[in-house]
Amino acid sequence: MTPAPGTTNSSNNDERLKSFKNYTMVVYGLYALGLFLGGVPTVIGLIVAYLKRNEYSGTIYAEHMRFLIRTFWYGVLWSVVALILAMVYIGFIVMFAVGIWYIYRIVRGFLCLNDGKGIW
């Protein structure tokens, strides 16, 4: 594919990476919004992360998508454990810890993304 007149491959690549960054920011935003709206936006963010992760292969944005997908599934796992442990009242402490961990991962990931860094 040849670039349009007056453009270069570099500018096309820059726009492509900017688009990747924007999509990744939206997914982080959906995950954060899920804290306030019962998780539905988080599930939408998870779907977007799964759809975009292969397209982002070889970029820092693929790391971010993998990080977000893992955040979701580990969050679900530990929330289920917390619900089971709620029968003996320790589950509330575990659920609180899961919430703090989730917020930390979203904030850390967004800050790394904003600085143009990979997550690891």
Residue pairs with C-beta under 8 A, 6 or more apart in sequence:
3 9
3 11
3 12
17 59
17 61
20 52
20 55
20 56
20 59
20 61
21 61
21 113
23 48
23 52
23 61
24 52
24 56
24 61
24 64
24 65
24 113
25 110
25 113
25 114
26 45
26 48
27 45
27 48
27 49
27 52
27 64
27 65
27 68
28 45
28 64
28 68
28 106
28 109
28 110
28 113
29 45
30 41
30 42
30 44
30 45
30 48
31 41
31 42
31 45
31 68
31 71
31 72
31 106
32 106
32 110
33 41
33 42
34 40
34 41
34 42
34 43
34 45
35 99
35 102
35 103
42 72
45 68
45 72
46 68
46 69
46 72
49 65
49 68
49 69
49 72
50 69
52 61
52 65
53 62
53 65
53 66
53 69
56 62
56 65
60 113
60 116
60 117
60 118
60 119
61 113
63 118
63 119
63 120
64 109
64 112
64 113
64 118
64 119
66 119
67 105
67 109
67 119
68 109
71 102
71 105
71 106
71 109
75 98
75 101
75 102
78 94
78 97
78 98
78 101
79 95
79 98
81 91
81 94
82 91
82 92
82 94
82 95
82 98
83 91
83 95
84 91
85 91
85 94
86 92
86 95
108 119
109 119
112 118
112 119
